[in-house]
Amino acid sequence: DAGVIQSPRHEVTEMGQEVTLRCKPISGHDYLFWYRQTMMRGLELLIYFNNNVPIDDSGMPEDRFSAKMPNASFSNLKIQPSEPRDSAVYFCASSLDRAGGYTFGSGTRLTVV
Amino acid sequence: SQQGEEDPQALSIQEGENATMNCSYKTSINNLQWYRQNSGRGLVHLILIRSNEREKHSGRLRVTLDTSKKSSSLLITASRAADTASYFCAPPQGGSEKLVFGKGTKLTVNP
């Protein structure tokens, strides 16, 4: 298995633009998680899905952020409009079941200028 | 909210020495997980210890769990420069599948 695949690896965008981050979880994993990491705030859980259904989005910072999982093989996280304070590394992770370890992707480094 | 709090925040040792990192948490758990993050990379799952286990080994890693003290420790024996990374403990939040990570322990192993 290729692991959790995230794209793009790096994204530089101008303030106000829409940004879409993509994630392909490991086949057969029922859970998918989106995290954001910054030096100041560490790793923050944004939202997670179980069997493609959003379970907890309490970590989504504001309405500018949205995430979907249209099928078991794909999820995206959108920021519209983007702001400089959204600059961070965004990680996607998947897990086989509720008691299992997470497999993380390599992350997307987002820079909003 | 439940999250692991690692101690120390930073640790610097020489190659060949042992490294011990500690974790405390607040509420009852079914299991606790440890992760490693190399600079610029995603987290890697190291080991999961269940609440009915007191100790678990994986290669050079030894994890202990004391549910009465709500604490865990990660020991890396005979450390190598390649062990340089940040280490995080992750107790599930509220008995769920949701992991909330702390700030981690930044380990530097000097050659």
Contacts between the chains, C-beta under 8 A, distances in Angstrom:
chain1	res1	chain2	res2	distance
A	4	B	42	7.7
A	31	B	97	5.9
A	33	B	98	8.0
A	33	B	99	7.8
A	35	B	101	7.8
A	42	B	101	6.6
A	42	B	102	7.1
A	42	B	103	5.0
A	42	B	104	7.5
A	43	B	43	7.9
A	43	B	88	7.6
A	43	B	101	4.2
A	45	B	98	6.5
A	45	B	99	7.3
A	45	B	100	6.0
A	48	B	97	7.6
A	48	B	98	6.4
A	50	B	97	7.6
A	56	B	98	6.4
A	91	B	42	5.5
A	91	B	43	7.3
A	93	B	42	7.6
A	93	B	43	7.5
A	95	B	97	6.7
A	97	B	97	7.7
A	98	B	96	7.1
A	98	B	97	3.6
A	99	B	30	6.9
A	99	B	31	6.3
A	99	B	48	8.0
A	99	B	97	7.2
A	100	B	48	7.7
A	101	B	33	5.8
A	101	B	45	3.6
A	101	B	48	5.6
A	102	B	33	7.8
A	102	B	35	7.7
A	102	B	43	7.2
A	102	B	45	6.1
A	102	B	99	6.6
A	103	B	45	6.8
A	104	B	42	3.4
A	104	B	43	4.6
A	104	B	44	7.1
A	105	B	42	5.5
A	106	B	41	6.4
A	106	B	42	5.3
A	107	B	41	7.5
A	107	B	42	5.4
